[in-house]
Every structure is written in C-alpha cells, then in structure tokens.
Amino acid sequence: MSFLAPAFLLGALAVALPVVFHLIRRTSKEKMTFSSLMFLQPTLPRLTRRNRLENIFLLFLRCLVLCFLALGFARPFFQKPMVNDPQAAAGQKIVLLVDTSASMRRQNLWSLALAKAEEILRNTSPADQVAVFTFDQRARLLAGFDQWTAMNAGERAALTGKQLAGLKPGWASTHLGSALLTAAEFFADTDPQGRTASVRRIVLITDLQEGSRLDGLQGYDWPRGIEVSIEPVKAALPTNAGLQWVVDAEDSAQAADPGVRVRVLNASGSRREQFQIRWEGVTGAAPLDVYVPPGQSRIVPEPALSTNAAADRLTLTGDDDDFDNALYLVQPKPERVNVLFLGDDAENDPAQMLYYVKRAFQQTRRQVVGVVALSAKLPLAASDAAGVTFVIVTGSLPRAQLEIVKKMLHDGVTVLVVMRDAREGEALSELAGASISCSEAQASGYAMFGQIDFEDPLFAPFADPRFSDFTKIHFWKHRRLDTGQLSRARTVARFDNGDAALVEILADKGRLFVLASGWQPSDSQLALSSKFVPLLYSMLELSGGVRSKLAQYHVGDEVDLAPLKSAQPLIVRKPDGSEVRLAIGEARFVQTELPGIYTVTSQQPLARFAVNLDASESRTAPLPVEEFMRLGVPMKMQEVEVAKQADQKRRLHNAELENQQKLWRWLIVASLVVLLMETCLAGWLTRRATNEAAI
C-alpha cells in the first residue's frame, strides 16, 4: 500500500503517548523513607485487574479512531505498475555526426572524437538504430539505419567504430548548420512520422570551434521529437593563429600596387601574441614580426623579398598548432584584352570619340586592355581581328571591312555601332542582316534616357537606386531608328521622347549594340558622365573579354579552367603529386581537397593556382552552446530536468490510482463506526459504575 500524502501518518504517533504514560504509572519510581516502615518487608504496588482491563479497551478504541483518521488523511492506495510507452520498446534512433573538418587536425582532437564515438556506440541497446555521418563542408553518410540493423547486434558498435577509425580529418571548413539540417532531413526521409522509435536523437561530436558556420539554422522548422546533444572535444593548448590572403578588388588593383597583404588572426583565449611570418624556400629572407592580441586580427604586408627572388609559400610561427600556418600564393598574370576601334577619329582630340575610349580602359595589375584604332579608310587585315573580343564602329565602313566585322560578329565578337550620322543606316542594316531605317531626330533642346531596362545584364550594375539616375546625361543630337523588321532586336534604353537609344541585336554567337547618339561633346554628355566607363566595361564583360582569373581558391572550391581555352584534355597536378586528367571540353575542376599549389601541366606555359585553408578554421575559440538554443536547435534536456519529468509522471500516476480507489472514504466510515462503539462502551461502563456505587 502506498500513500499520496504520507506526512499525515505522523499524526498516528500521538496514540502512543497515553500508552506510554499508562505503562509508566504501573511501577512508581518515587521512594520515600519512613521510620515506622523500616522493620517491614517491601512489596510492589498492587493494581486491580478490573481497572486495567477497562481502561486499555477504551484506550484501544480511541487509538484506533485516531489511526483510521491518520490513514484517511494520508490518502492510501494500492500501487499498480505504470503502463509503459508502447514506443519505448522500439528503442532510439540516433544519428551520429562526427566532425572531420580541418580544425579537428589539432593536437589529439581526432583520437578524442573517436573515443567518444565508440563510447556512444557501445552504450546503445539492441533495439536502437544508429546512422553515422561525417561532415566538413558537406555531410557524408558512413553507415545508415539499414546497415546498422543488418549487422549482428553484438558486433555493430565494433564494426562501425572500425569504419570511423579508418578516416582522418580533411582540410575543408566546418559547415555545422548544414550538417545538422542534413541529419534532421535524414530522420524525415527514413521515418517521416517518427513512429518507429521512442526518441530521435542527433549526437554531435565536434571541437565546437568559433569559426563553424551555422547557416540555415535560423528559422528552420525542426520536425517534432528530435533532440540534439553535443559531445565536444577540447584541445589541451588553446593557442592558435592563422594566415589569410587579403583579396584586393579588381578596380583597386593598380599596376603600382605594392604587393600582397596578409591578415593574421589570433584566436580568442590564446596565450600568445607575438608571431613571425617568413617566406619558405628563400635564403636570406628576413622574417616579419607581428603582434596580434587574442581575439583580434592584423593586416600586414608580405615580408620583403630580394630582387628577382620568388616564393609561393608564407608560414606563420609562434603558436601551438601548425595546421593552418601555411599560406600559398600565386600571382596572377595580367590578361590581355583587345578592343578594336574602327573610325577616323583622332586619338588626342577631345572633340572625338576615340579620345574618351583610350582613357576609359585603364591598365591594372591583372588586366591590360589594349585599344587598337584603325581608320575606316584603310584595309582591315585578318591579323588585326585576331584576338579581338570587342569592336567599336563609329563611321561608315567600306565593303571589305564590313564583311570582316560581320564575320567577327557571327563568330562571337561583340560589336558596338555608334550612330553619328543617319547615313550609316545602310551599313548597320548590312551588319544586322535586315533593313533598319535611320533618320536624324529633330533637335529641340536635349533628350535624356527616359526608360532603361535595369534587368538587362548591360544595365544590371546600375540597378541600385544609388546609381540608377541617368537624368544628368543630356543628348543634344540623336538618330531615330526603326527596327520593326528585326525580330531579334530588343531596345534596352529609350529616350524620353520614346525613340530607341540603345538597341541590342543578337547575331548567331555575337551581339550587336547600336547607340543612337555619339558620346563626343557635340552629340551628348555621355563621355563626361560617371556612367560612361562602367557602361563600356559592362559591354566588354558581355563580350567575354573580362574573365575570372586563376589565382587563389579555398579548399573545396570549384576552379573554372575555361579561361585557358585549351582544345586538349587538361591535366592538373595536385600538391601531393597525383594528377587528374579532365575530359576534352571539361573545364570544371572540383578536386581541390588539399591546400597547396596546383599546376595545369598540359599547358605551355604552365598554369598555376593556389588553394588555401578557409580562414574560419583558424578561429578555434569555443562556440557557446547557448548559440544553438538561440537559433532554435532542440537541445537535449539536462539530467536534472529528465529526473524532474519522471518524478512528475510518477506523481500523476499515483494521484490517478488514489482517485480511482478512494480508500479514504472507507477509513472515515470505519472511524465513525469505532467512535460509535467507543461511545456505547463508555456509556455502558459509566452506567454500570454508577449502579455499583448505588448498591
């Protein structure tokens, strides 16, 4: 029998007091010496049998009433076993996520992670199901629920642990948020309703470093019944610092740029602040001392090299972990881009268009745009057109030049025709392949851009409201174009009077732009506005003249080898000496899993690019667990909370049993019956004593 309020049982102890007093009074311990009794033999006090039986029976009844009342208030009930959750017998479903990112290469973190994983696997019951994932930039399934179930129950932990022991951390960055979402989606795919397991748990084994990316966790709607527990592993030495190459913007990388700058990051909690940067493989190169407080970073120039000395690897010394202390650099060679200008303009005459084109394209450290100006009256040789990606035509062309430009247009070259005279409409029709009527628009004040398609790639860079104002550009003269007979023509900009200002015409592989006005001062203010240079560069980019350069990448990045323009299969040598052969026409290289210098050996001269560790891996300070709770991750409850929940469940079960049985009612009835008996007995004894006294 159990009690819902056992504290009331203490009230039953009160019935013992009269009994104790009664027993104490049976033998008197008080002694008094009296002179006349010194010669008598001592005898015990005599008690009458009648008085002792009568008092004990009444006392028994009254004590019984008190006991019944105490039991009733204690609310007794008969215990029954709790009905177990039917899903509890199904066991747990566990997804084990093991971090294999670059930061796990520190000290003994990987061995600690393996030990934790083996402990978790050993503690599973035969009814549990386990799936194992490893993750860095992406999650990889090592063993699924089906594989776990197919194994012998006694060998599951050992076999899965052996699979994990055969792995090692890689060099990729940590995408922790993506890994958690992959595990949650894995639960949803294998058991959408969560009916085959009592608990669905994600166990995360990681160094929980500050540089882990938690993308995607904010606002994610977690499936019900999933809980996440974190088993962190900690490095013995917290000091760590790393190197990062500072990438300059293309437009700021002038030819006179002093050189490479690097960022030195020191993890928060680090105990060291003094570091050195040096070139590897260069004799006599002086190291550079750098001071970086914990949790901060410093940008410094690369250490100086002697003239004609070359190096491609910088190293950092001074911290305890060297996994992120190497930085590989490959200086990209400036790319040559050829622009052909066909017209009779003078190069140094600010009243003509060539003057502004020459000054619009600036030479940078990574790009050299060469503008070759040819008179429209001179013959155009095939060698002049070789390597040209962008052609600007500002006047009428003879038939021979027109045919060459037309062929270039159909071969993929972008051509910009600037209409400075309505008589050039015939040549324009020849290039477009259809009749285009052209007439001089009536001059009445000035025209402006009244309608621009900012969704077109040409004007997309101006879509931001800060740059979309073209109203300050006035056009004094323009030509009126009629492209109604061209189905491939599209007007991307119009003047405020509705006339077409800039027309785009697609021709096979090439692209033909027609500007209805010139940018020289006699026609417009376009060349003097801030929009002129970006507009020309936008056309140059659409022509394919501006390509991404082979230079610096991170581990796991995809490298586009298309700028090499190779007609042969590409062979890439990795830093470990192995080679990867790409198929003919394939220009995507994705096997950048090692940091170092990669070389395309099938090219002459050899093409090289550097792959470095992501700088976020150098941020090894611990990430607070509260960050996961802030992002809504369903963390596993603490043991104290679990015990409280179990105790609350047991209390509810007992209350339900007591409410069903209600034994306290019978105890109250029994108390009333005993009281009635005691009253009757006491009255009878009193009447009998009165009668005896009267006799």
C-alpha positions, 0 to 999 in steps of 0.5 A: 500500500502506498500513500499520496500524502504520507506526512499525515501518518505522523499524526498516528504517533500521538496514540502512543503517548497515553500508552506510554504514560499508562505503562509508566504509572504501573511501577512508581519510581518515587521512594520515600523513607519512613521510620515506622516502615523500616522493620517491614518487608517491601512489596510492589504496588498492587493494581486491580485487574478490573481497572486495567482491563477497562481502561486499555479497551477504551484506550484501544478504541480511541487509538484506533479512531485516531489511526483510521483518521491518520490513514484517511488523511494520508490518502492510501492506495494500492500501487499498480505498475505504470503502463509503459510507452508502447514506443519505448520498446522500439528503442532510439534512433540516433544519428551520429555526426562526427566532425572531420573538418580541418580544425579537428587536425589539432593536437589529439582532437581526432583520437578524442572524437573517436573515443567518444564515438565508440563510447556512444556506440557501445552504450546503445541497446539492441533495439536502437538504430544508429546512422553515422555521418561525417561532415566538413563542408558537406555531410557524408553518410558512413553507415545508415539505419539499414546497415546498422540493423543488418549487422549482428547486434553484438558486433555493430558498435565494433564494426562501425567504430572500425569504419570511423577509425579508418578516416582522418580529418580533411582540410575543408571548413566546418559547415555545422548548420548544414550538417545538422539540417542534413541529419534532421532531413535524414530522420524525415526521409527514413521515418517521416512520422517518427513512429518507429522509435521512442526518441530521435536523437542527433549526437554531435561530436565536434571541437565546437570551434568559433569559426563553424558556420551555422547557416540555415539554422535560423528559422528552420522548422525542426520536425517534432521529437528530435533532440540534439546533444553535443559531445565536444572535444577540447584541445589541451593548448588553446593557442592558435593563429592563422594566415589569410590572403587579403583579396584586393578588388579588381578596380583597386588593383593598380599596376603600382600596387605594392604587393600582397597583404596578409591578415593574421588572426589570433584566436580568442583565449590564446596565450600568445601574441607575438608571431613571425611570418617568413617566406619558405624556400628563400635564403636570406629572407628576413622574417616579419614580426607581428603582434596580434592580441587574442581575439583580434586580427592584423593586416600586414604586408608580405615580408620583403623579398630580394630582387628577382627572388620568388616564393609561393609559400608564407608560414606563420610561427609562434603558436601551438598548432601548425595546421593552418600556418601555411599560406600559398600564393600565386600571382596572377598574370595580367590578361590581355584584352583587345578592343578594336576601334574602327573610325577616323577619329583622332586619338588626342582630340577631345572633340572625338570619340576615340579620345574618351575610349583610350582613357576609359580602359585603364591598365591594372595589375591583372588586366591590360586592355589594349585599344587598337584604332584603325581608320575606316579608310584603310584595309582591315587585315585578318591579323588585326581581328585576331584576338579581338573580343570587342569592336567599336564602329563609329563611321561608315565602313567600306565593303571589305571591312564590313564583311570582316566585322560581320564575320567577327560578329557571327563568330562571337565578337561583340560589336558596338555601332555608334550612330553619328550620322543617319547615313550609316543606316545602310551599313548597320542594316548590312551588319544586322542582316535586315533593313533598319531605317535611320533618320536624324531626330529633330533637335529641340533642346536635349533628350535624356534616357527616359526608360532603361531596362535595369534587368538587362545584364548591360544595365544590371550594375546600375540597378541600385537606386544609388546609381540608377539616375541617368537624368544628368546625361543630356543628348543634344543630337540623336538618330531615330531608328526603326527596327520593326523588321528585326525580330531579334532586336530588343531596345534596352534604353529609350529616350524620353521622347520614346525613340530607341537609344540603345538597341541590342541585336543578337547575331548567331554567337555575337551581339550587336549594340547600336547607340543612337547618339555619339558620346563626343561633346557635340552629340551628348554628355555621355563621355563626361558622365560617371556612367560612361566607363562602367557602361563600356566595361559592362559591354566588354564583360558581355563580350567575354573579354573580362574573365575570372582569373586563376589565382587563389581558391579555398579548399573545396572550391570549384576552379573554372579552367575555361579561361585557358581555352585549351582544345586538349584534355587538361591535366592538373597536378595536385600538391601531393603529386597525383594528377587528374586528367579532365575530359576534352571540353571539361573545364570544371575542376572540383578536386581541390581537397588539399591546400597547396599549389596546383599546376595545369601541366598540359599547358605551355606555359604552365598554369598555376593556382593556389588553394588555401585553408578557409580562414574560419578554421583558424578561429578555434575559440569555443562556440557557446552552446547557448548559440544553438538554443538561440537559433532554435536547435532542440537541445537535449534536456539536462539530467536534472530536468529528465529526473524532474519529468519522471518524478512528475509522471510518477506523481500523476500516476499515483494521484490517478490510482488514489482517485480511482480507489478512494480508500479514504472514504472507507477509513472515515466510515470505519472511524465513525463506526469505532467512535460509535462503539467507543461511545456505547462502551463508555456509556455502558461502563459509566452506567454500570459504575454508577449502579455499583456505587448505588448498591 
